[in-house]
Amino acid sequence: MGRNWFDSVRGDSLGTEKNFAFNKPAQQSKTTNSGSASRAVDGNKNRNYNKESCTHTDIETAPWWRVDLEQRIAVTEVKIANRDEVGMRLCGFEIRIGDSLENNGTTNQRCETQQDIPSCSDQEVKVSCVPTVVGRYVTIVIPGEQKVLTLCEVEVYGSIEENFAFKKPAQQSKTTNSGFASRAVDGNKNRNYDKESCTHTDVETAPWWRVDLEQRIAVTHVKIVNRDVFGMRLCGFEIRIGDSLENNGTTNLRCGTQQHIPSDQEGVVSCDPTVVGRYVTIVIPGEKKVLTLCEVEVYGTKEAAKQSISWLTVGQ
């Protein structure tokens, strides 16, 4: 029996891709003509509005539609099915992806640039997010006045983003002011030190912090949240990744180059090329340095386990 389209959008065992938007909660700015937001994630790609398969907002300023993926997804592609008539309404739409609901998600990071779908009937557009955009919410908005937003289906593709550092064992060179190393992997991103969410080393030479991922990870990027004050202390930090604990992991392969993240900000350091290892160490070279981290997140893919052939030599 052949695969049907519904199997592939469900992302079940028959499909190779998963549509993370399928049957997830959806909302929009306003609803008219019974064009509820949920119609765009019901798996029905019929482009005829009379078939009750498309959404419909009111005529308004910057109408928007949003789906809650209910988890953070590294989005690589969004597919949109346009209506078979009045398709020109969708011209100039934007796709916004992120974790914020500020302004209904319309100020999150943009996937690609503004896109135009031809006004001819029966069209589907595929928008690639290059680079990948990570977030829980996918919002589609049409900037401008006197606009109507209609969507017959929205599909979101990508992969689940897993923070491999979360709640993993952490250590640092020295601890002062109760700024324990574990604070950087507890999921609390508060940048105010008084909220007990940030680490703190002593004033020392080349202070370091390290997390044990407890498995080998091919690390693609590391996110670091800096403190809201004294953020300049983090200037010139290095990220080292590998399997060695020699010199507390500070001589492992470097991810990126020396970095700086402004006070009260979250920075992303890309490992290009990917760096593989069990330990992620952050160090600030130099004398009389202090290392403070409010959160560290490590992303990538699990390194495929290498097959062991030791059993072939047992007893020899």
Secondary structure as GFF3:
##gff-version 3
##sequence-region A 1 316
A	DSSP	alpha_helix	5	10	.	.	.	ID=ss1
A	DSSP	beta_strand	26	28	.	.	.	ID=ss2
A	DSSP	three_ten_helix	37	41	.	.	.	ID=ss3
A	DSSP	three_ten_helix	49	51	.	.	.	ID=ss4
A	DSSP	beta_strand	64	81	.	.	.	ID=ss5
A	DSSP	three_ten_helix	87	90	.	.	.	ID=ss6
A	DSSP	beta_strand	94	98	.	.	.	ID=ss7
A	DSSP	three_ten_helix	102	105	.	.	.	ID=ss8
A	DSSP	beta_strand	109	110	.	.	.	ID=ss9
A	DSSP	beta_strand	124	141	.	.	.	ID=ss10
A	DSSP	beta_strand	153	160	.	.	.	ID=ss11
A	DSSP	beta_strand	170	172	.	.	.	ID=ss12
A	DSSP	three_ten_helix	181	185	.	.	.	ID=ss13
A	DSSP	three_ten_helix	193	195	.	.	.	ID=ss14
A	DSSP	beta_strand	208	225	.	.	.	ID=ss15
A	DSSP	three_ten_helix	231	234	.	.	.	ID=ss16
A	DSSP	beta_strand	237	242	.	.	.	ID=ss17
A	DSSP	three_ten_helix	246	249	.	.	.	ID=ss18
A	DSSP	beta_strand	253	259	.	.	.	ID=ss19
A	DSSP	beta_strand	266	283	.	.	.	ID=ss20
A	DSSP	beta_strand	295	302	.	.	.	ID=ss21
A	DSSP	three_ten_helix	310	313	.	.	.	ID=ss22
###
